[in-house]
Amino acid sequence: MLIIGIAGGTGSGKTTVVRKIIEKLPKGEVAVLSQDSYYRDNSHLPLEERQKINFDHPSAIEFEYLIEHIKSLKAGKAIQEPIYSYLTCTRADSTKQINPRKVIIVEGILILTNEKLRDLFDLKIFVFADDDDRLGRVLKRDIVDRGRTVEKVLERYENSVKPMHNQFIEPSKKYADLIIPQGGHNKAGIEALVSVVEKHLKY
């Protein structure tokens, strides 16, 4: 089993990179775990308080749970990945079954900030994009998918996304084995990563 960690700032193009990798590999060989599924369940808090949580700080992630699930997959056991709602900031009652595969991709902004999690990755990737490009993608995504106003997105970007990126996410790229600038637009970077994975699948 090959375990790949793909990190990068919010709106850097991580999800696009993951999708393009999967498209180029044999069907059924890859399973994907999202860091976002492991945000702590905040159902005990009022909705107004939940919406104030800094989701770009490592403390928002239940890393221990994610690590436990990766170890289970390595041991050949299926897991039940949590389903997290960005609208309610809580975990759903239902879960998503993830079965062991030859390649496991773990994707998320903060996954290279945690040493115990990093140690489980055979290959560490950092997707890099300019701040302006990331902000543009964040605006589109948060307005359409997460029901936020332009004002709320910009306020959150200035108050938490940008400072947390500078404090935690950007420095974590020093742990990466491969940096892919401009995310899904970097065909050469994606091809290089796919080549590494394909070699692993042959053995």
Sequence and secondary structure as in RCSB ss.txt:
>XXXX:A:sequence
MLIIGIAGGTGSGKTTVVRKIIEKLPKGEVAVLSQDSYYRDNSHLPLEERQKINFDHPSAIEFEYLIEHIKSLKA
GKAIQEPIYSYLTCTRADSTKQINPRKVIIVEGILILTNEKLRDLFDLKIFVFADDDDRLGRVLKRDIVDRGRTV
EKVLERYENSVKPMHNQFIEPSKKYADLIIPQGGHNKAGIEALVSVVEKHLKY
>XXXX:A:secstr
 EEEEEEE TTSSHHHHHHHHHHTS TTSEEEEEGGGGB   TTS HHHHTT  TTSGGGB HHHHHHHHHHHHT
T  EEEEEEETTTTEEEEEEEEE   SEEEEE TTTTS HHHHTT SEEEEEE  HHHHHHHHHHHHHHHS   H
HHHHHHIIIIIHHHIIIIIGGGGGG SEEEETGGG HHHHHHHHHHHHHHHT 
